[in-house]
Amino acid sequence: MEILSKLSARFNTAKEEILDRIAKWDEEQRQLQVELNAVKTENDSYLAGKLLAKRQGSLIKHAFADKPLKDMQNLAANLTDQADVSVLFVSNKGNKVLLAQGGESELACGAFFKQHLADYRGKGGGSDKMAQAGFATEEDAMAFYHFTAESLKTLEEK
């Protein structure tokens, strides 16, 4: 009864109508998620254009303050579908680093991460085309991000 009373107060509805109100609330949440996904897709298209325009050679790199890993993966896939580029992202949210390759490359993302992550106290892995890693601290993530950017630059110059 205590839970029922709290739910009734929370949803500002009679106890008898709580199930209907929760069903309506659930539908509203689903609709909001659909709208949010559409906005994220539109934002990713816009951001992909900006990042493609400011790339350095075949490398696109960017540091995000709070982009979740899944969103970075979606954006990287968008970029590598559009162009033969390497994509390197870091996010302070969860201290994540992501590397993705479009087209043919000498560098296998997953193997590169496995080879170097321990030096930066990171954990992760991936495939030849995309890899991701998490770090205990923002400093470790940024250090690995900069190391990876320099490594990619060196490979491109060869």
Buried (B, 14 or more C-beta within 10 A) or exposed (E): EEEEEEBBEEBEBEEEEBEEBBEEEEEEEEEEEEEEEEEBEEEBEEBBEEBBEEBEEBBBBBBBEEBEBEBBBBBBBBBBEBBEBBBBBBBBEEBBBBBBBBEEBEBBBBBBBBEBBEEBBBEBEBEEBBBBBBBEEEEBBBBBBBBBBEBBBEBBEE
